[in-house]
Amino acid sequence: MAESIWWKHRGTPAVDGALPTGQVDVAVVGAGVTGLTAALLLARAGLGVVVLEARHPGAVTTGRTTGKVSALQGTMLSRMLRAGRRESAAAYVASTLRAQEWLAAEADGLGLGLERRPAATYAPTARATGTVRGEHDAARDLGLPVRWSDGPDLPVPAAAATMLDDQLQLDPGQLVERLLAAALEAGAVVIGDTRVQRVRQRGDGVHLEVSHGGDEGRVSAGRVLLATGAPVVDRRMHFARVTAQRSYILAFDTAGAPETMALSGGGPSRSFRSAEVDGRRILLVGGAGHETGRGRAENRRVDELRAWTSEHWPDAVELGAWSAQDYTTTDHLPLVGSLGGASPGVHLATGFNKWGLTSGVAAALSFAGEALGTPEPWADDLYGRRARLRDVPALAGIQVGVALGGAAAAAGLAAPVETSGRRAVGEDCRLLPVCTHLGGPLRWNPHEGSYDCPLHGSRFDRDGQVLEGPATRPLRRLPARD
């Protein structure tokens, strides 16, 4: 899997803490923006915190984003209002503004470089103007000071745009580094190469069974935050309430890096902004998203972004290309809060709908506020357990896909993925192309050299090790055929 430009010029952060021997106050699973922010807040308050990360901090979504921290998010708000979620949409805006305020307030202390830029949702054609106008009206209705432009000054064709000034952009790699350093300084323990494989709620706390550096271990905590993208706990079908989405990002050297952070509001998804890397301004272009493990070949999608960039920035020289996985929800609201039932001490935070640098920080603020007895005023309206039963038809459809996928996987058991050209672990075994989460049939992704599950987004590397998603165990290996 190609590394993002944020790590290419600095190297990935290493952590080598040891598993705690006694029970800690809080265990955080996942060292992305959500997990590290929560760890920092709780450690500062004097709680004992351990962060468990399967790879390295920022390895998955956070370290692969475009780094936008904006309250204007494509057409998110108009979609929420169309779903009849006005109260929740208002709370969502409040949570986004709170996340921005927190990052801005912490920036100097963290040594975090924030750049303030206008954000735009633009109509690439006249046909898309109505969609963008709908987002403009929704944003104004929810209190954002957006302004309308019939002739936006953008470097790509744009019939109209809604604009929001004074938004933030940052280097996600730097964000991970600075949050990590601050959390460690505050007393949190961060442990890499540790994958949680099972979660057990007991009367005396929550017990996590983990694989740490190849050895089995256990971590006990009073409460747990699963900040893992897709939840690794399957109770109450939370994994089925999110859909895994992959999107693609390319970095270019060009003299025309734009000042505005922009996202199209109609037609093929296109996102662009400038960034500073190693002291020079570069262009970031993103889009061409699709559900993980489904759709057209990934190589074609990346080539489409390259062609689109070349059309509008003819001098652009490619510096890198990578992809990211995000999780969307059926009602466009983040999926955050206690699992409840038999697991009240286990909390999850996911479903950020591609806006994790705001929603992830907001989720961490909410979790920490609840743990410390200082709840965020918008949290209940946004994350509360009001009937999200409108999701039921979508959930039913997802589970039909699970059943069909399981049948397809069973039919394919006799044809495991061959080693030739796809793995480098020797010629004496093959990988069984069946997801270890719920038995979904895997699809080989030649662009990223991974096996992707179209059901819930689990992904495995060439050697069958888990990259991301709800799966917690590697693929099975079978003896080679004679």
Secondary structure, 3 states (H helix, E strand, C coil): CCCCHHHHCCCCCCCECCCCCCCEEEEEECCCHHHHHHHHHHHHCCCCEEEECCCCCCCCCHHHCCCEECCCCCCHHHHHHHCCCHHHHHHHHHHHHHHHHHHHHHHHHHCCCEEEEEEEEEECCHHHHHHHHHHHHHHHHCCCCCEEECCCCCCCCCCEEEEEEEEEEECHHHHHHHHHHHHHHHCCEEECCEEEEEEEEECCEEEEEEEECCEEEEEEEEEEEECCCCCCCCHHHHHHHEEEEEEEEEEEECCCCCCCEEEECCCCCEEEEEEEECCEEEEEEEEEEEECCCCCCHHHHHHHHHHHHHHHCCCCEEEEEEEEEEEEECCCCCEEEEEECCEEEEEEEECCCCCHHHHHHHHHHHHHHHHHCCCCCCHHHHHCCCCCHHHHHHHHHHHHHHHHHHHHHHHCCCCCECCCCCCCCCCCEEECCECCCCCCECEEECCCCEEECCCCCCEECCCCCEEECCCCCCCCEEECCC
